[in-house]
Amino acid sequence: MGQDSWAKRQSRPSITLIAASLIAFLTASLPLFYLFRRAIDAEVSEISLILFRSKTLEILATTLGLTIAVTALSTLIGIALAWTLFNIDLPFKSTLQALVILPVAIPSYVFTYSWISLIPGFKGLWAALFVLVLATTPFITLTTLAALRRSDWSTYEVAQTLGLNGLQIFVRVTWPQIKNSVAAGSLLSALYVLSDFGAISLLGVDTLTRAIENIYRGSFDRSSASILALILVAISALVIRLEERSRQRLHIIKSSNRIIKRAKTNDKFKVKLIALFGIGSYLALGLVIPLFQLLSIFLANSTSINYSLLFKASISTLIAACLGALIALALALPVGVLSAQGSRLGRVSDKAILIVHALPGIVMGLALVSFGSSIGWLYQSLLLLSFAYALLFMAKAVGSVRSSVGRVPKNLIEISATLGLPKSATFRRVVIPLATPGLLSGTLLVLLAAMKELPATLMLKPIGFETLATQMWSYSSIFRFNEAAPYALLLVLIAAIPTFLINRPDKGDGIGGDQI
């Protein structure tokens, strides 16, 4: 009986953890409170007019159609890339895995800028579909690769013994084991499309994010912008719920033996050639051509570049992004721990943070401009900008914390408690050290996203404070591609560093895919 009561006490979250999680939840919910408050200020007739006018319905249809199409295509391509890289014995496999993930370092607006500068007249819905598929495919590839590395090889051996062919093995054995991870990657892909601003603005596609920006910029009508933003929140919540239901229906085949091994597949020269062609095609479109275009423009105009301004923008980008990543980790830690423990508060906070993650940067900007203007010293400050980064991308850090803490062996925690260590000491001396690699990956994910963030930066940056993203945008939005190229190229090169660290080729466990 004493042992049972001890176990119950150990499973209960501490008051400090609960309080910290509540603070994180309330902080992350600030933009949502702002949206509801602004929407309530609008008249019922105004709300009806906005919701049911033909233009709104057209924008909604475009947003949903683009999101579904991009998510479906990126999921198919991502699964194909991951399966090929895992199962086929290709030369330079580790290098290819790193290169396939690298496009995640390229912001969608940089993709767009590269292709617009290369192909005059590159715009419209199909162009947006093309660019966003390139930008989001790495999410699925990364998560699927991580799932394949964790797959139970004994089930494959049983399937082969029963005489199942390759397609049957994939459907009956592989898919049940990777479905959860694929759904997680697809969720990120969908949320990325819903919140994208840079690409769709440059390409002239009317989605909800662009409509919100146009309403605010054109008339400063925050109530109408908030109503459209709430539609986006509702869609995001629906997407999250669908992913959650998919996870609940999942039946994972488990075994006591965790054997990670490459599947027995046809490694004939023809198969390898087809695989290399597929991977090479994706890398050409998603990495080589955009980077070559940026480099070509840079080299052609290298003598006219203001290197002092370029260096200053680089430092500003790193300072703001690093501060945002640290704030995000601090807020995400209690939520992720509670979520890993199965706490209801942790799960609710997790979902709210994920919904906030889907908000466009301009909505976050609107919320924090209103919040910051009531606090004199905070308005037009670097801290407010970094705080926006933390709120926008905290979901990435929460996922990392949840995954990392969930992997800490429970027996070690039990041993620590048996030795008389209090919960706080166990957390500091056992949980945190073992979860540190994952926590670092989560921090890097936030850092990567913050460096690329554009609309929130445009709205919240202090006067005279320019990042690589804002400098590139100021030139590319008026089609001065020569001046924009150095900033775009340097942004990609800097963003490639955390991308490489998240998914290092020498890391066989695919930590980045797990944390994402």
N, C-alpha and C positions, 0 to 999 in steps of 0.2 A: 504493500500500500504506500509506504514511504517513497519507494522508487517511482511509482506512478505519479504521485503528487509532485515529486522533483521534476519529472519529465514534462508535466503540464506547465510548471513554473518556467522551465527553460524554453518552452515553445511560445510563451507569451511575449509579445514585443514590449520593450521598455517604454516608460512614459516619455523619456527623452526622444526616443525614436518616433513615437507617435506624434509628439509635438512638432518635431522637425519636419515630418511628413506633411502635417497639416499646414505648416508655414509654406512649404514648397507647393502644395496644392493650391492654396489661396493666391500665392504669387503667380503661378502659372495661369490661373483663371482670370487674372486682371483684364486681358484683352476681351474675354468672353463677357465679363461684367460690363465693360465699356460698350460692346456691341448691343447688348440687350438694353442698356440705359438709353443709348442713342435711338434705337428702334422704337422704344416706348414713347419717345418725344414726338414721333411722327403721328399724323392724323390717320385714322382708319382708312379714309378715302385715299390718302396718299399711298399707304401700304398696298391697298388693292390695285391702285393704278400701276405701281411699280411691278408687282408680282404678276399681274395678268395681262400686261401689254404685250403685243406681239414681238417686240424687240427683245424683251426679257426672256420670253419663251424660246426665241431663236438662239439667244446667247446660251441659255441653259442646255438646249439640245446640242449645240456645238461643243460645250464644255464636257458633257457626258459622253458624247460620241468620240471626241478626241481622247478622253481618259480611258475609255474601254478599248479603243483601237490600239493605243500606245501600250497599255498594260498587257493586252493579249499578245501583240507582236514581240514585245521585249521579253515576255515570259517564255514564249516558244524559242526565241533565239538564245536566251540565257540558259535554258535547260539543255539545248543542243550543244552549246559551247562547253558547258560544265561536263556533260556526259562524255563528250569527245575528249576533252583534256584529261579526264579521270580514267577512261577505259582504254584509250588507244595509246600505244607506246610510241609517242612522237619524239623526234629529236628536239633538244632544248626545251623540254616540257615545262620546267620551272620558269624559264624566261617567258615562254608563251603565256603561262598563267598570270604572271605579273603584268604583262602587256595588255592582256584582255581586260583586266580590272582597271587599268590606268585611265581610260576615258571618264571614270567617275570624278577625276580631278579637273575635268574640263567643264566649266559652267555652260548651261544651255545657250546663253547669249553669246558665248565665245564660239561655240559650234556654229551658231547662226551667223555671226559676224564673218567667220571663215568662209562659209559657203556663199554668203551674199557677195563678198569681195571677189570670189572666184567665178560665180555664175550671176551675171546681171539678170534681174527679174526673178530671182529666187525668193519667193514669198507665197503666202496663202496656206490653206489648211494642209495640203499634202506636204509642203515643205516643213510645216510644224510637226507633222506626224514623223517624218524622216529624222529630224533633229532630235526630237524627244525620245524616240526609240533608241538612238545612239547614246543619249545621255543616261537612260534608265536601265538599259540591258545589264550593265555591271552589277546592279543590285541583285538581280536574279542569279547571275553567274556566281557571284560571291557566296550567297546563301546556299545555293544548290551544291556547289563544290564542298562547302563545309559539311553538308548533310551526307554527301557521298563518302567523304572521308570517315564519317562516323558509322556508316552502314555496317550491318552484321553480315559478314561473308558466309557464315554457315548456312544462311537461308538461300544464298545463291547456289551453293554446292548441292543442297537438297533439290532445288529447282532443276539444276542440270542433270542430276541423277534421275529425276522423273521424266526427262526427255523434253523439257520445255525449250522452245526456241528463244532467240534474243528478244523479240517483241513481247512474247508471253512473260518472260522473266521481268522485263521492264514494267509491264502493266501490273503483274501480280506480286512482284517482290520489291523492285526498286521504287516504284511510285509511292506505295504506302509508307516507305521509310523517308522519302524526301519531300512528301507533300506539304508537311508543316512548314519547312524551310522555304519552299517555293512560294507558298502563300504569304509568308512574311516579306519576301523580296517583292512580290507582286503588290502588296500593300504599300510598300515604300515607293514603288514605281507610280502607283495611282495617286498617292498623296503629292508626289513630286510634280506630276502633271497638273493637278488641281491648283497648286500654289505657284506654278511658274508664271513669271512676269516678263523677264527679259526676252526670251525667244519669241513668245507670242506677240509682244509689242513690236519687235523689229520686223516680224513677218506679217503684221497687220491682221491677226486672227482675233475675232471678238469672242473672248471667253469671259468668265465672271471676274477674273483678276483684272483684266484690262478694262472692263466696264466699271469696276469699282474705282480704278485709277482715273478714268476719264470723267466720272461724275464728280469726284473730289477735286481734281485739277481744274475742271471746267466751271464748276459752280460753288465749290466748297460746301456742297450739300452732304454733311456727314451722316444725317439720318438716312437718306436714300442709299448712301454707300454702305451703311451698317446693315440695312435690310438685305442687300445683295450679299454681303459678307456672311450673314446668318444662313442664307441659302447654301453657301459654300460650306459652312460649318455642318449643316444638316447632311449634305452629301458625304462629307468626310466621316461623320459619325456612322452613316450607313455602310460605307466601305469598311470601316473598322469592325463593325458588327458582323458583316459578311465574312471577313477574315477570321474572326473569333469563332463563328459557327463552323467554319471549315476546319478549324483546329479541334473543336470539340468532337467532330465526327471522325476524326482521324484515329485509325487503329494501327499502331506501330508494332511491328514484329520485333520482339526482343529475345535475346539469348544471353546466357551467362558469359559467353565468350565474346569479347569485343575484338574482333580481328579486322584490321583495316588492310585491304589488299586490292590490287587492281583486278577487275573482272577479266575473265578469259574471253577475249574477243578476237576477231579476225585481224591480225596485224600484217596482212599482205601489203605489198607496195601500193597496190591500187587503192586500198582502204586508207592508207596513210596519206596518199596524194589528195584524195577527196577531202579528208579531214583538214589537211594543211591549206587547201584552197578555200574551204569555208572559213577557217579562222583568219586566214590572210585577207579575205574579202572584208570581214568585219573590221580588222585592224586598219585596213586601208581607208575605209570610210570613216571610222570612228577615231582614228589616231593619226595615221601618216599624212593623209591629205590636209586635214585642218592644221596640223603642226607645220607641215611644209609650206602652206600658204602664209601662215603667220611669220615664219622664218624668212620667207622670200621678201615679204613686204618690209620686215625689219632690216634686212641686209641692204635692201635697195634705198633705204632712207636713214641708214645708221649715222650719217654725219649731221643730220638735222635734229637728232633726238636731244631733248633736255634731260641729261642723265641725272642732274641734281634733283629735278622734280620726280623722276622715275624712282630714285633711291628713297626719297622722302615718302612717296606713296607706298613703297614696299614696307618700310618701317611702320608706317601708320596701319597698314593692313595686318601685320603680324601682332602689333601691340593690342589692337582692338579685338582681334580674333582670339588671342591667347587669354585675355582677360575674360571674354565671353565664355570660353571653354572652361575656365576655372570656376566661374559662377555657376555654370550649368552642372558641373560635377558636384559642387557643394549642395545644390538643390536636389539633384537626382539621387544622391547616395541614400538618404533615408527612404525615399519612395521605392527605389529599386530593391533595397533590402526587405522592406515590408512585402513587396510584390513577390519576391522570391520565397518568402515565408508563407505565402498564401493568404495574407491579410486582406480583408475586404477593403479597408482604407487604401492599402497599397494598390489594389486592382482598380479602384475608382479613380485614384490619383493618376495612375498610369494611363487610363483611357482619356482623361481630361487633357493630360499633357500631349498625348498623341493627336487629339483633335486640334490643339493649339499649333502643333507642328504642321498641320495642313493649311493653316492660315497664310495668305499671301503676306509678304513683307510689308506691303503698303498698309494693310489692316493693322499689323503690329505697330507700324509707324504712327498711324492715326491714334491708336489707343495710348501709346506712350507719350506722344506729343501732348495729349490732353492731360495725362497723369503728370508729366514732367513740368508742364507750364504752371501747375499749382505749387510746385516746389522750386523756388527761384534758382538755387544753386545747382539743381539737378538738370534743369532745362539746358539744351545745347551743350551737353557735357559728354566726354568720352565714356563715362560710367553708364549713362543712359543708353548709349549705342551698344555697349557691351552687354548690358542687361537685356536689350532686345535680342541680341544673338543667343543669349542663354535661354530665353523663353521660346524662341523659334525652334531651337535644335536640342532642347533638353531631352526630348524623346529618345534621341540617339544615345545619350548618356544613360538614361534610365534602362534602356534595353541592355546596354553593356553591363551595368551594375547587376541587374536581375539575372542575367546569364552567368556572370562570373561568381556571384554569391551562391547561386543555385548549384554550382558545380563543386563547392567546397564540401568535402566528405563529412557527413553528419557525425561519423564516429569520432573524428578529431574534436569536434565541438563538444561531444558527450564526454570525452576523456578530459578535456580542459575543465569542464564543469565538475567532473568527479574529483579533480585535483583541488577543487575549492576556489577556482577563479571566478569572479563575478562576470556577468554578461558583458559589461563594458570592456573588461580586460580581455575576455575571450575574443571579442570583436576586434580589438586593436592588435592582439598578438597572434591570432589564428586566422580569422576570416579575411581581414584586410591584406596581410602578406600573400595569402594564397590567391586572392582575387585581384591583386595589383596588375598583372598583365592585361586582364580584361578591362579594368578601370582605365588604364592608359589607352587602350584601343578606343574606348568610348570617348575619352577626352580628345583624341586625335580626330575622331569622326566629327565631333562638334567643331573643332578647329578648322577642319577641311570645309565644312558647310559654311562657317562664318566668314571665311576668306572669300567665298564666292557670292555671298549675299549682296543683293543690289538694291531693291526698292526701299527696304528699311534703312539702309545706309544713306541713301539719297535724302530721306526725310529727317533722319535723326543726327547725322554727323554735325559736329561743331563747325562753325564758320571757318573756312580756311583749312579744314581737315579733309584731305582727299585720300582715298584708298585706290588700289589698282583697279578695282571694279568700277568705281565712280569716274575715274579718269578715262578709262576705256569707254565707258558708256557716253560720257560727254562728247567724245569725238565720233564714235560710231553712230550715234543717234542722228548726227547731221552728215553722215556718210564721209567723214574725214578718216578714211581707213588707214592712211599712212601714219597719222599721229596716234591712232588707237592701237596699232599692232604691237609696239613694244610693251605696253601695259598688259595686253591680253597674253602675250607670250610669257612674260615674267610671272603673271598670275598662275598660268598653267604649270610652269616649272616649279614654283614654290608649292603649289597644291599637290604636286606629284610626290613630294617628300612624305607627308603623312599618309598618302595613299599607299605608297610602297611599304611604309612601316606597319600599316594595318594588315596588309596581306603579303608579308615577306615570303619570298620563294622558299627560304630555308625553314619556314614554319610549317611543318607537316600537319598540324591540327587545324589549319584554316581559321585562326582565331577571329579574323575580321568578319568572316561569314557568320560565325556564332553570335558575335556582339551586335551586328547590324540589325 
